[in-house]
Amino acid sequence: MASFNYVLDEPARVLFVDDDPILREFAKVNLSSELAVVDVAEDGVQALECLRGGGYDLVVTDLEMPRMGGFELLEALREAPLTRYLPVVVATGREDVIAIDRAFAAGATSFVVKPLHWRLLAYQLRFVLRTARVEAELRRAQESAAA
C-alpha cells in the first residue's frame, strides 16, 4: 500500500493558537511539512504579536483561552486591514449553536470540534487555504479592473 502524505502540500505559514501546550506540539508535528511551517501561540494576545509582522496564510484558533480568547482575536483580526481577509479556522471543544453562530459572525472561515482529527483537519486547512488564495486573486483582479 502506498504511503499518503496528508500534511499541507502547498507553501504555507500557519499560526496555531491554543492554551494547551500538548495541542500546540501536536499541531507542529501533524501539520508541518517541507512546505508548511506551523508556528504556535498560547492565546490571542500572543497571536496578535505574531501576526503584526504579517506573512501568515492561515490561523487556527481555540475559543476559550486566558488573556484573549478566540472570539476577541477574530474581532481584532477582522478590524485590521492586514488581517481582514486572513482565513481563520476555529478549533474548539465547544459545539453549541451559540458558539458556532458567534464564531462565524465574528469572522471565522471554518469551524472544527475537538478532539481534533489531524488528518481531517489537514484536509480542511488545504481547502481553506486554496479557497482563500483564489479569493485573494479575485480581489486583486477586481481592484485592477476598478483602477
C-alpha positions as CSV (number, residue, x, y, z in Angstrom):
1,M,0.0,0.0,0.0
2,A,1.4,3.4,-1.0
3,S,2.1,5.9,1.7
4,F,0.0,9.0,1.5
5,N,1.3,12.3,2.8
6,Y,-1.7,14.1,4.3
7,V,0.1,17.2,5.6
8,L,-0.2,20.6,4.0
9,D,1.2,20.2,0.5
10,E,1.5,23.8,-0.6
11,P,3.8,26.5,0.8
12,A,2.0,28.0,3.8
13,R,2.7,29.6,7.1
14,V,0.1,28.6,9.7
15,L,-0.4,30.1,13.2
16,F,-1.9,27.6,15.7
17,V,-3.4,29.3,18.7
18,D,-4.3,27.3,21.8
19,D,-3.6,27.5,25.5
20,D,-2.9,23.7,25.6
21,P,0.8,23.1,25.2
22,I,0.3,19.5,24.1
23,L,-2.1,20.5,21.3
24,R,0.4,23.2,20.2
25,E,3.1,20.5,19.9
26,F,0.7,18.1,18.1
27,A,-0.1,20.9,15.6
28,K,3.6,21.3,14.8
29,V,4.1,17.6,14.4
30,N,0.9,16.8,12.4
31,L,0.6,19.9,10.2
32,S,4.2,20.9,9.4
33,S,5.8,19.7,6.2
34,E,8.7,20.6,3.9
35,L,6.4,23.3,2.5
36,A,4.3,24.2,5.5
37,V,5.6,26.0,8.6
38,V,3.5,25.9,11.8
39,D,4.1,28.5,14.5
40,V,2.2,28.5,17.8
41,A,0.8,31.0,20.2
42,E,-0.8,30.3,23.6
43,D,-3.6,32.9,23.4
44,G,-5.0,35.8,21.4
45,V,-2.5,38.4,22.8
46,Q,0.5,36.3,21.7
47,A,-1.2,35.6,18.4
48,L,-1.7,39.3,17.6
49,E,2.0,39.8,18.4
50,C,3.0,37.1,15.9
51,L,0.6,38.4,13.3
52,R,1.9,42.0,13.4
53,G,4.8,41.1,11.2
54,G,2.5,39.5,8.5
55,G,3.4,36.6,6.5
56,Y,0.8,34.2,7.7
57,D,-1.5,32.3,5.4
58,L,-3.9,30.8,7.9
59,V,-4.8,30.9,11.6
60,V,-6.2,28.0,13.6
61,T,-7.6,29.2,17.0
62,D,-9.3,27.9,20.1
63,L,-12.1,29.9,21.6
64,E,-11.5,29.6,25.3
65,M,-8.1,31.0,26.3
66,P,-6.7,33.2,29.0
67,R,-6.0,36.9,28.4
68,M,-7.6,37.0,25.0
69,G,-9.9,34.3,23.6
70,G,-10.7,33.3,20.1
71,F,-13.8,35.5,19.7
72,E,-11.9,38.6,20.6
73,L,-9.0,37.5,18.4
74,L,-11.4,37.1,15.5
75,E,-12.8,40.6,16.0
76,A,-9.3,42.1,16.2
77,L,-8.2,40.3,13.0
78,R,-11.3,41.4,11.0
79,E,-10.8,45.1,12.1
80,A,-7.2,45.3,11.0
81,P,-6.5,45.9,7.2
82,L,-3.5,43.5,7.2
83,T,-5.6,40.5,8.5
84,R,-9.1,41.4,7.4
85,Y,-9.1,38.6,4.8
86,L,-6.8,36.1,6.6
87,P,-8.6,32.8,6.9
88,V,-9.3,31.7,10.4
89,V,-10.3,28.1,11.4
90,V,-11.8,27.9,14.9
91,A,-10.9,24.6,16.6
92,T,-12.7,24.2,19.9
93,G,-14.3,21.9,22.3
94,R,-17.5,23.9,22.1
95,E,-20.1,22.7,19.7
96,D,-23.1,24.6,20.9
97,V,-25.1,26.7,18.4
98,I,-24.3,29.9,20.2
99,A,-20.5,29.4,19.9
100,I,-20.8,28.3,16.2
101,D,-23.0,31.3,15.3
102,R,-20.9,33.8,17.3
103,A,-17.6,32.5,15.7
104,F,-19.0,32.9,12.1
105,A,-20.5,36.3,13.0
106,A,-17.1,37.4,14.3
107,G,-15.4,36.3,11.0
108,A,-14.4,32.6,11.2
109,T,-13.8,31.0,7.9
110,S,-14.4,27.4,9.2
111,F,-15.2,25.6,12.4
112,V,-13.9,22.2,13.8
113,V,-14.7,20.5,17.0
114,K,-12.2,18.9,19.4
115,P,-10.9,16.4,19.8
116,L,-9.1,17.1,16.6
117,H,-8.6,14.5,13.9
118,W,-5.4,15.7,12.5
119,R,-5.8,14.1,9.1
120,L,-9.3,15.6,8.6
121,L,-8.0,19.0,9.9
122,A,-5.1,18.9,7.4
123,Y,-7.5,18.3,4.5
124,Q,-9.8,21.1,5.8
125,L,-6.8,23.5,6.0
126,R,-5.8,22.6,2.5
127,F,-9.3,23.5,1.3
128,V,-9.4,26.8,3.3
129,L,-6.0,27.8,2.0
130,R,-6.8,27.2,-1.6
131,T,-10.1,29.0,-1.3
132,A,-8.5,32.0,0.4
133,R,-5.9,32.2,-2.3
134,V,-8.5,32.2,-5.1
135,E,-10.5,34.9,-3.3
136,A,-7.3,37.0,-3.0
137,E,-6.7,36.7,-6.7
138,L,-10.3,37.8,-7.4
139,R,-9.9,40.8,-5.1
140,R,-6.7,41.8,-6.9
141,A,-8.4,41.4,-10.3
142,Q,-11.3,43.5,-9.1
143,E,-9.0,46.2,-7.8
144,S,-7.1,46.2,-11.1
145,A,-10.3,46.4,-13.1
146,A,-11.6,49.3,-10.9
147,A,-8.3,51.2,-11.4
